[in-house]
Amino acid sequence: MLAGSHNHSTLLTFHQRKWPEEKIKVPIEPIPGFNLRAQVVGQGGSYVKHIQQETKCRVQIKGRGSGFFEHDTDREADEQMYLHVACVY
């Protein structure tokens, strides 16, 4: 589990290896005119890229309002927005 987190933790299988994975809920209600995803990702993905370079983990925003479409359903996950962190490097 990642430091400071008390949420769902699993292992991600990638090429027959298991990698730590964490789901961190974003407990913020939508605010009209405020794009939370854009604020977290940063211009051109700069914030997420920085986090990934520093931590060597993949970071994605998923859930309702995230704009991330799950591969198996081609829809956003029907759950509260969350930050998905998987250490795969």
Contacts in CASP RR format, 6 or more apart in sequence:
PFRMAT RR
TARGET T0000
AUTHOR 0000-0000-0000
METHOD contacts of the structure
MODEL  1
MLAGSHNHSTLLTFHQRKWPEEKIKVPIEPIPGFNLRAQVVGQGGSYVKH
IQQETKCRVQIKGRGSGFFEHDTDREADEQMYLHVACVY
1 9 0 8 1.000
1 20 0 8 1.000
1 22 0 8 1.000
2 9 0 8 1.000
2 20 0 8 1.000
2 22 0 8 1.000
2 24 0 8 1.000
2 85 0 8 1.000
5 22 0 8 1.000
5 24 0 8 1.000
7 22 0 8 1.000
7 23 0 8 1.000
7 24 0 8 1.000
7 25 0 8 1.000
7 82 0 8 1.000
8 22 0 8 1.000
8 23 0 8 1.000
9 20 0 8 1.000
9 21 0 8 1.000
9 22 0 8 1.000
9 23 0 8 1.000
10 21 0 8 1.000
10 23 0 8 1.000
11 18 0 8 1.000
11 19 0 8 1.000
11 20 0 8 1.000
11 21 0 8 1.000
12 18 0 8 1.000
12 19 0 8 1.000
12 20 0 8 1.000
12 21 0 8 1.000
12 86 0 8 1.000
12 88 0 8 1.000
13 19 0 8 1.000
14 88 0 8 1.000
19 86 0 8 1.000
19 87 0 8 1.000
19 88 0 8 1.000
20 86 0 8 1.000
20 87 0 8 1.000
21 84 0 8 1.000
21 85 0 8 1.000
21 86 0 8 1.000
21 87 0 8 1.000
22 84 0 8 1.000
22 85 0 8 1.000
22 86 0 8 1.000
23 82 0 8 1.000
23 83 0 8 1.000
23 84 0 8 1.000
23 85 0 8 1.000
24 82 0 8 1.000
24 83 0 8 1.000
24 84 0 8 1.000
24 85 0 8 1.000
25 80 0 8 1.000
25 81 0 8 1.000
25 82 0 8 1.000
26 36 0 8 1.000
26 61 0 8 1.000
26 80 0 8 1.000
26 81 0 8 1.000
26 82 0 8 1.000
26 83 0 8 1.000
27 80 0 8 1.000
28 36 0 8 1.000
28 81 0 8 1.000
30 36 0 8 1.000
30 65 0 8 1.000
36 81 0 8 1.000
37 61 0 8 1.000
37 65 0 8 1.000
37 66 0 8 1.000
37 67 0 8 1.000
37 81 0 8 1.000
40 47 0 8 1.000
40 48 0 8 1.000
40 61 0 8 1.000
40 83 0 8 1.000
41 47 0 8 1.000
41 48 0 8 1.000
41 61 0 8 1.000
42 48 0 8 1.000
48 59 0 8 1.000
51 57 0 8 1.000
51 59 0 8 1.000
52 58 0 8 1.000
52 59 0 8 1.000
55 85 0 8 1.000
55 87 0 8 1.000
56 87 0 8 1.000
56 89 0 8 1.000
57 85 0 8 1.000
57 86 0 8 1.000
57 87 0 8 1.000
57 88 0 8 1.000
57 89 0 8 1.000
58 84 0 8 1.000
58 85 0 8 1.000
58 86 0 8 1.000
58 87 0 8 1.000
58 88 0 8 1.000
58 89 0 8 1.000
59 83 0 8 1.000
59 84 0 8 1.000
59 85 0 8 1.000
60 68 0 8 1.000
60 83 0 8 1.000
60 84 0 8 1.000
61 67 0 8 1.000
61 68 0 8 1.000
61 81 0 8 1.000
61 82 0 8 1.000
61 83 0 8 1.000
61 84 0 8 1.000
62 68 0 8 1.000
62 70 0 8 1.000
62 76 0 8 1.000
62 77 0 8 1.000
62 81 0 8 1.000
62 82 0 8 1.000
62 83 0 8 1.000
62 84 0 8 1.000
63 76 0 8 1.000
63 77 0 8 1.000
63 78 0 8 1.000
63 79 0 8 1.000
63 80 0 8 1.000
63 81 0 8 1.000
63 82 0 8 1.000
64 76 0 8 1.000
64 77 0 8 1.000
64 78 0 8 1.000
64 79 0 8 1.000
64 80 0 8 1.000
64 81 0 8 1.000
65 76 0 8 1.000
65 81 0 8 1.000
66 76 0 8 1.000
66 77 0 8 1.000
66 81 0 8 1.000
67 76 0 8 1.000
68 76 0 8 1.000
68 77 0 8 1.000
69 75 0 8 1.000
69 76 0 8 1.000
70 76 0 8 1.000
70 77 0 8 1.000
END
